[in-house]
C-alpha cells in the first residue's frame, strides 16, 4: 500500500524495537524508553491514543500528520502499558516503568528498611508478604505467552509464590543474629535473590506446564515449548537479581560510612530519606540496564526444543533452525 504525499511510509518496522537488539547498548536504549517512570503519568486517553496509532499503522493506516518520531513515541508508550502477547493493559503497579519510579523507590526502601531494622517476626512477615505480593503482581503482569489462566490457578500460584518467598526470607533473617552488622545489612539482598528464584517461577508456573509460543523470524507461530519457558524464566530471574544488586548493595555501604560521620550522628532523622533517595536513584538505572541483559525477544535453536515440537517444525518448516519467543520481563 502506497502512502499519500506527506504521510509516513508504511515500511517502518514497529514490530521490533527502534534500536538494534543484538547489542547491549541497543537493548539498554530500548528499555530506558519502555521503563521511563514518566510513562506512569500518562492518562488512559493518552494510552488509548497511542494504542490506536500503533494498531492502525500495523493495519496499514497512517494517522494523519504524524511524524516518524511521534510514531515511535506511540509505540513505546504502547509497549510500556500493554502486554506484548495478550494486548491487555497491564495494571499500573505491574508495569516495568513503575520499577524505577520515585514512588516505587520509596515503597521498596520502606519495606527493605523494615526488614533490616525490625526484629519482631510478625512485622517482618507482614512486610515480606506486602513485598512478595507486589512482586507477584509484577511477575504475572510481565509473563510470557497468552495461554489463559483460571482464577484458581492464579490463586494457587500467588499463595505458593508468596508463602515460599516469605519463608525463605524469614530463614535468612534469622542469620542476622550471628553476623557482623555490616554483613547483616546484605541479608535482605540475599532474601530478595532467593525470593525471586521462588516467586517468579511459581507465578509463571502455567508456562512451565503448557509452554510458551515460539515463532519463526517472521513471527509465524510454530507451537508451544516448555524448554523455551524454562530458558526465559531463568533469564528473567537473573535480570531481577541483578536489578536488586545496586539498590540493596550500594546504599548499605554508603550508609555504613555516613553513619560514622558526625554530620549524620547529629541528624539521625536524615538516615531514612537518604536511604530512600539512594535506592530510588539506583532503581532508575538498574531497571532498564538489567532488563537489557537479555533480549526480550529471545531465541533458541530447534535442536534444544522438545523432540515432538522439533519434529513438527521440521515437517512444516524444514528450513527453520532458530525459533523466537517473548521471555517476559
Wavefront OBJ file of the C-alpha trace (Angstrom):
o trace
v 0.000 0.000 0.000
v 1.435 3.354 -1.012
v 1.291 6.313 1.328
v -0.067 9.678 0.314
v 2.182 12.672 -0.207
v 3.461 13.923 3.143
v 2.411 10.789 5.014
v 4.739 8.337 6.642
v 5.734 5.331 4.553
v 4.310 2.003 5.699
v 7.658 0.214 5.798
v 8.738 1.334 9.292
v 9.064 -1.862 11.312
v 7.406 -1.051 14.615
v 7.002 -4.738 15.329
v 10.591 -4.574 16.553
v 12.337 -2.052 18.842
v 13.834 1.045 17.261
v 17.390 0.112 18.242
v 19.487 -2.947 17.417
v 18.609 -5.630 19.964
v 21.685 -7.728 19.208
v 23.794 -5.280 21.249
v 23.589 -4.396 24.924
v 23.582 -0.670 24.101
v 20.633 -1.075 21.748
v 18.684 -3.066 24.323
v 19.542 -0.526 27.032
v 18.217 2.362 24.917
v 15.070 0.347 24.279
v 14.433 -0.394 27.949
v 15.312 3.116 29.151
v 12.408 4.231 26.968
v 9.991 1.462 27.983
v 10.715 1.764 31.723
v 10.704 5.573 31.772
v 8.812 6.459 35.008
v 7.186 9.395 33.236
v 5.072 6.867 31.334
v 3.140 6.342 34.566
v 1.835 9.907 34.385
v 0.054 9.332 31.064
v -3.728 9.281 31.187
v -5.900 6.433 29.990
v -6.878 8.516 26.983
v -3.229 9.049 26.032
v -2.535 5.332 26.318
v -5.538 4.506 24.146
v -4.466 7.118 21.582
v -1.011 5.524 21.376
v -2.523 2.066 21.009
v -4.758 3.269 18.182
v -1.816 4.858 16.368
v 0.225 1.649 16.620
v -2.576 -0.740 15.709
v -3.721 1.422 12.805
v -0.192 1.667 11.429
v 0.257 -2.099 11.658
v -3.014 -2.434 9.737
v -1.723 -0.107 7.014
v -3.470 3.075 8.147
v -1.280 6.093 8.874
v -2.581 8.617 11.393
v -2.786 11.951 9.505
v 0.008 14.408 10.261
v 2.039 12.023 12.429
v 5.834 12.111 12.207
v 8.190 9.156 12.476
v 9.363 10.265 15.929
v 5.741 10.520 17.076
v 5.067 7.035 15.725
v 7.984 5.603 17.687
v 6.903 7.501 20.776
v 3.425 6.000 20.459
v 4.952 2.534 20.058
v 6.986 2.880 23.255
v 4.051 4.256 25.216
v 2.070 1.279 23.959
v 4.863 -1.167 24.861
v 5.158 0.296 28.365
v 1.487 -0.217 29.231
v 0.175 -3.183 27.209
v 1.176 -6.837 27.320
v 3.050 -7.816 24.132
v 1.265 -11.181 23.738
v -2.250 -10.622 25.053
v -2.599 -6.925 24.205
v -4.192 -6.344 27.598
v -3.479 -3.162 29.547
v -1.116 -4.002 32.418
v -2.162 -2.834 35.884
v -0.215 0.299 36.853
v 1.981 -1.218 39.582
v 2.726 -4.211 37.370
v 4.384 -2.158 34.631
v 8.164 -2.124 34.422
v 8.041 1.680 34.280
v 6.902 1.534 37.918
v 10.082 -0.242 38.998
v 12.360 2.752 38.807
v 9.876 5.433 39.748
v 10.272 7.611 42.794
v 7.183 6.180 44.454
v 8.371 2.640 43.889
v 11.766 3.544 45.289
v 10.045 4.874 48.382
v 7.921 1.775 48.820
v 10.729 -0.686 48.302
v 13.094 1.244 50.513
v 10.444 1.349 53.198
v 9.973 -2.392 53.014
v 13.695 -3.105 52.927
v 14.249 -0.749 55.809
v 11.686 -2.624 57.865
v 13.412 -5.899 57.060
v 16.774 -4.512 58.092
v 15.765 -2.859 61.327
v 12.709 -4.582 62.750
v 13.247 -7.759 64.719
v 9.689 -8.815 65.537
v 8.765 -11.745 63.331
v 5.085 -10.731 62.761
v 6.211 -7.348 61.450
v 8.770 -8.935 59.154
v 6.178 -11.436 57.919
v 3.742 -8.625 57.137
v 6.244 -6.532 55.171
v 7.611 -9.562 53.356
v 4.070 -10.524 52.395
v 3.447 -6.995 51.079
v 6.729 -7.103 49.168
v 6.130 -10.547 47.691
v 2.529 -9.695 46.804
v 3.817 -6.725 44.847
v 6.420 -8.950 43.171
v 3.734 -11.494 42.315
v 1.726 -8.796 40.512
v 4.818 -7.700 38.572
v 5.765 -11.272 37.685
v 2.273 -12.161 36.482
v 1.862 -8.895 34.575
v 5.139 -9.449 32.708
v 4.697 -13.143 31.970
v 5.274 -14.657 28.546
v 2.583 -16.014 26.264
v -1.173 -15.689 26.038
v -2.308 -19.025 27.472
v -5.448 -18.439 29.596
v -5.119 -18.946 33.337
v -8.063 -19.593 35.635
v -8.698 -17.716 38.868
v -7.965 -20.903 40.801
v -4.635 -21.407 39.022
v -3.718 -17.775 39.610
v -4.679 -18.047 43.290
v -2.617 -21.207 43.728
v 0.369 -19.552 42.059
v 0.043 -16.465 44.271
v -0.221 -18.410 47.536
v 2.675 -20.724 46.713
v 4.871 -17.880 45.477
v 4.306 -15.541 48.414
v 4.445 -18.288 51.055
v 7.648 -19.772 49.681
v 9.325 -16.393 49.311
v 8.316 -15.200 52.798
v 9.518 -18.445 54.405
v 12.863 -18.131 52.623
v 13.283 -14.515 53.704
v 12.472 -15.381 57.325
v 15.015 -18.174 57.299
v 17.709 -15.810 56.057
v 16.655 -13.137 58.553
v 17.482 -15.498 61.404
v 21.107 -15.442 60.247
v 21.494 -11.761 61.125
v 21.784 -12.634 64.833
v 25.118 -14.312 64.193
v 26.623 -11.910 61.673
v 28.538 -8.599 61.955
v 26.309 -5.519 61.450
v 27.765 -4.680 58.021
v 27.317 -8.233 56.743
v 23.822 -8.284 58.222
v 22.888 -5.330 56.018
v 23.265 -7.592 52.987
v 20.934 -10.313 54.257
v 17.885 -8.516 52.739
v 19.602 -8.762 49.342
v 20.120 -12.488 49.807
v 16.457 -12.749 50.778
v 15.396 -10.840 47.654
v 17.565 -13.025 45.435
v 16.224 -16.233 46.966
v 12.646 -14.952 46.861
v 12.974 -14.119 43.151
v 14.108 -17.684 42.493
v 10.839 -18.849 44.059
v 8.305 -16.132 43.250
v 8.964 -15.786 39.509
v 8.781 -19.488 38.536
v 5.734 -20.086 40.743
v 3.814 -17.060 39.439
v 4.656 -18.217 35.901
v 4.190 -21.931 36.566
v 1.495 -22.134 33.886
v 4.225 -21.511 31.305
v 6.233 -24.388 32.736
v 3.200 -26.650 32.398
v 1.957 -25.850 28.881
v 4.876 -23.926 27.373
v 5.078 -20.546 25.677
v 4.595 -19.666 21.994
v 7.632 -19.964 19.732
v 7.713 -18.452 16.263
v 9.962 -18.122 13.238
v 11.784 -14.922 12.376
v 8.735 -13.579 10.540
v 6.563 -14.051 13.625
v 4.675 -17.124 12.375
v 3.733 -19.175 15.444
v 5.113 -22.723 15.309
v 3.977 -24.218 18.603
v 4.447 -24.131 22.371
v 7.647 -25.009 24.202
v 8.284 -25.720 27.879
v 12.026 -25.657 27.196
v 11.772 -22.087 25.926
v 9.705 -21.189 29.008
v 12.410 -22.556 31.314
v 15.104 -20.608 29.471
v 13.062 -17.404 29.503
v 12.200 -17.632 33.200
v 15.832 -18.343 34.073
v 16.898 -15.193 32.211
v 14.241 -13.129 33.992
v 15.358 -14.433 37.409
v 18.961 -13.448 36.646
v 17.865 -9.986 35.493
v 15.735 -9.407 38.600
v 18.518 -10.473 40.963
v 20.972 -8.180 39.189
v 18.349 -5.426 39.319
v 18.365 -5.626 43.112
v 22.151 -5.513 43.499
v 22.680 -1.741 43.099
v 19.637 -0.799 45.210
v 20.407 -3.221 48.043
v 24.209 -3.407 47.978
v 25.372 0.143 47.275
v 23.198 2.069 49.812
v 24.274 -0.139 52.773
v 27.922 0.566 52.018
v 27.300 4.292 51.735
v 25.071 4.433 54.816
v 27.536 2.417 56.886
v 30.168 5.053 56.112
v 27.868 8.043 56.632
v 26.530 6.795 59.952
v 30.043 7.026 61.371
v 30.282 10.703 60.444
v 29.392 13.443 62.907
v 27.060 15.070 60.376
v 24.651 12.119 60.394
v 25.141 11.390 64.089
v 23.838 14.882 64.849
v 20.980 14.455 62.351
v 19.822 10.837 62.615
v 16.479 11.767 61.082
v 18.272 12.171 57.735
v 19.064 8.451 57.595
v 15.745 7.253 56.173
v 15.403 9.977 53.491
v 18.994 9.361 52.394
v 18.361 5.626 52.028
v 15.159 6.284 50.085
v 16.948 8.657 47.732
v 19.873 6.302 47.184
v 17.636 3.323 46.420
v 15.380 5.335 44.130
v 18.404 6.630 42.213
v 19.806 3.122 41.845
v 16.486 1.687 40.613
v 16.096 4.304 37.884
v 19.244 2.973 36.228
v 19.261 -0.640 37.396
v 15.818 -1.471 35.986
v 16.489 -0.758 32.288
v 20.129 -1.865 32.370
v 19.273 -5.225 33.922
v 16.276 -5.744 31.650
v 18.777 -5.255 28.812
v 20.965 -8.171 29.899
v 18.934 -10.427 27.592
v 16.815 -9.613 24.522
v 13.093 -9.614 25.281
v 12.623 -11.489 22.010
v 14.908 -14.364 22.876
v 15.902 -17.227 20.600
v 16.606 -20.919 20.914
v 17.971 -23.428 18.393
v 15.428 -26.060 17.450
v 17.896 -28.785 18.441
v 17.276 -27.707 22.050
v 13.487 -27.962 21.804
v 11.298 -30.901 22.811
v 11.541 -33.812 20.338
v 7.856 -33.618 19.404
v 7.971 -29.897 18.685
v 11.273 -30.246 16.855
v 9.794 -32.923 14.584
v 6.681 -30.816 13.989
v 8.749 -27.789 12.963
v 10.997 -29.872 10.683
v 7.941 -31.319 8.971
v 6.166 -27.986 8.438
v 9.153 -25.631 8.061
v 12.314 -27.646 7.291
v 14.388 -24.501 6.729
v 13.820 -23.147 10.237
v 16.842 -23.587 12.520
v 16.149 -20.987 15.209
v 12.856 -20.024 16.834
v 11.984 -16.924 18.833
v 9.844 -16.225 21.884
v 8.957 -13.439 24.288
v 10.793 -14.260 27.523
v 8.772 -11.783 29.599
v 10.330 -9.269 31.995
l 1 2 3 4 5 6 7 8 9 10 11 12 13 14 15 16 17 18 19 20 21 22 23 24 25 26 27 28 29 30 31 32 33 34 35 36 37 38 39 40 41 42 43 44 45 46 47 48 49 50 51 52 53 54 55 56 57 58 59 60 61 62 63 64 65 66 67 68 69 70 71 72 73 74 75 76 77 78 79 80 81 82 83 84 85 86 87 88 89 90 91 92 93 94 95 96 97 98 99 100 101 102 103 104 105 106 107 108 109 110 111 112 113 114 115 116 117 118 119 120 121 122 123 124 125 126 127 128 129 130 131 132 133 134 135 136 137 138 139 140 141 142 143 144 145 146 147 148 149 150 151 152 153 154 155 156 157 158 159 160 161 162 163 164 165 166 167 168 169 170 171 172 173 174 175 176 177 178 179 180 181 182 183 184 185 186 187 188 189 190 191 192 193 194 195 196 197 198 199 200 201 202 203 204 205 206 207 208 209 210 211 212 213 214 215 216 217 218 219 220 221 222 223 224 225 226 227 228 229 230 231 232 233 234 235 236 237 238 239 240 241 242 243 244 245 246 247 248 249 250 251 252 253 254 255 256 257 258 259 260 261 262 263 264 265 266 267 268 269 270 271 272 273 274 275 276 277 278 279 280 281 282 283 284 285 286 287 288 289 290 291 292 293 294 295 296 297 298 299 300 301 302 303 304 305 306 307 308 309 310 311 312 313 314 315 316 317 318 319 320 321 322 323 324 325 326 327 328 329
